[in-house]
Amino acid sequence: MYLFKRKDDLRRFLTSAREKGATTGFVPTMGALHQGHLSLIHRARQECSLVVCSIFVNPTQFNDPADFEKYPITIEKDIQLLTATGADALLLPSVAEMYPEGPGTPGPRYDFGELETVLEGRYRPGHFQGVGRIVHKLLDIVQPQRLFMGQKDLQQCLVVKHLLKLIGSPAEMIICPTLREPDGLAMSSRNMRLGPAERNNAVALYKALCYVRDHLGGPTSLPEVVAAARLQLQSAKFDIDYLDVIAVREDGAVLFPQAPVSGLPMYAVVAASMKGSPVRLIDNLLMNG
Ligand code: AMP
């Protein structure tokens, strides 16, 4: 695997590979890699002749400075995992390399519509502008044919799909399924920050989503099912930012239906942290189809 710290070196490498007919698949990450990340590399490996990964903990998408400070970093192990998984190139830039203008300098303003004010957008103001800013920069460098992202960050996928349209990128977005631990907890770099008791308890998040899935469409109304799932999660000592059922329209818009809808994918979505824990976890589960 080739390791690039400078974007211009990667650009030159990719130009030459493209001239030789390579199809580029791109997997952007913030590192602290786990099997979920590697599943995206595997998928890209199957579909593309050149697999590029990036590891960059992007300061502009952290609305909480403490979350940024504490974000786990395991670069040596990440490089080994990527090499073993068959990535061809890794971009590992510094903050100055990605933000020569300075990360504190205001960037472009992207119009993501309501996606920016609901769910994650509501609880993490500015987060998706930061995501848009870094993904835009990375796409400019890598110019992939395919972009591989995880359903684990569903709203991020919707925002980036929107971004591709806004910036006229021809990249095709491939949304990959969420990989889970054996007990059902969605794999996440942030899980590393959970103590053993918290880690055991964290499965309550997945159980709440399963509860919604298993009861939706039955005799209990959607709002009542969601209310019961919220109670379950609160009994497991979680503070909930949101636990909702959404439907996603073809154009990426998010709806909050009061009853199951047919013809649109519906997801239960959750963001919560355990009482006294600074670690905020998110997850979602497809309810239909
Ligand atoms: P991150 O490093 O958290 O920014 O994630 C990088 C990419 O990996 C994003 O597209 C995530 O949605 C995806 N990802 C994170 N966790 C998982 C998981 N458990 N299963 C599949 N993809 C994931």
Residues whose N, C-alpha, C, O or C-beta is under 5 A from the ligand:
A	BS01	AMP	P28 T29 M30 G31 G36 H37 F148 M149 G150 Q151 K152 D153 C176 P177 T178 L179 A186 M187 S188
